[in-house]
């Protein structure tokens, strides 16, 4: 029985020399926010910044996992080192999760070189995003050329993926009809590539046509040309085309300087979110449990003070004396 | 336990009867565990690489048709990859006379037909408690 000793420096140097075992264990530490996890992330952060981070999102059942399987294998065959991070939801009731993306990833499994990690969303506010950010840093620091992040596209995570990835792929499938209409507004802004998967099913051309129309209208406004591609992950149709689109985009954003802009936004997002988490954590630990908090809640309940005014009082008391903020 | 138990539920060998594995996987989820679930017919090297990449705490193998006899091979492969800190449990149809083979190979626990889901979950949680103490 081996006892897991956690020597951060040792672990970091092993990850630098591309030990997958150490990467896997480091991810566990980061995911569970175990002791010293920030040291670990800090040490690898300075090594990161070389990966093409690719987000894949879309409604459940559009074939994201199968598509990731094919994209990853194709990139790997072209000589790229590929890692996959597959996120599945946790049960809000039991907190448990079935992480079943590997069922659809049979090609990836045959190649020992592709690193696949499943992640349960765990449902804590901000918690998932934090883990994903840090896990990307670890994979990037390890030296993967491409990191594919698969998320169920539901509201917030969809937007978050845009703030983490260089390339966001939105996957849709024929036959979802109205759903596409409903998602239009949110989805338009984040997609760098649209994929209509399951192109072997009837209606795929029609779906592609609808999306093309939306894309065209949008392109007039923001001058962003978003390709709409047809694929069938199961029949392996259109995968080569999709992968060369992904590679072309990487080349283009490197040449045009768009990558710099994207990474500037990423840095801003990461810092903003990290600071937000710190403040939320401070609130949780120091404010929510105080007697003053309970008193304020009671007064708000009794309509003696309006919650915004109460919040202002609490803010000026805690954040200005701590030097964390300034009251205007 | 401040973090969920991460458990791989899988089948090795040629048998595809995965209803049992599915039921147990759902029960683990309901008990708050994070379950990596794969299709059946995994090779030994697949189970090893999944366990390594996912860094699971426990590997649960379901065997209904004599595939349990390749489990000693899996145990060796895990040792070779320095993954012997992971506990392996086996459930399904395991003849009494084969139990010794599996336990000698390093299997932590064997579950037979009729075992209640609650008692399986309890055993898994106990295994994790022991492992935690050893850290």
Interface residues (C-beta under 8 A of the other chain):
Chain A: X1 X2 X3 X4 X20 X21 X24 X25 X27 X28 X32 X90 X91 X94 X95 X96 X97 X98 X99 X100 X102 X103 X106 X109 X112 X115 X116 X117 X118 X120 X122
Chain B: X2 X3 X4 X6 X25 X26 X28 X29 X30 X31 X32 X33 X34 X35 X36 X37 X38 X39 X45 X46 X49 X50 X52 X53 X54 X55 X81 X82 X83 X84 X85 X134 X135
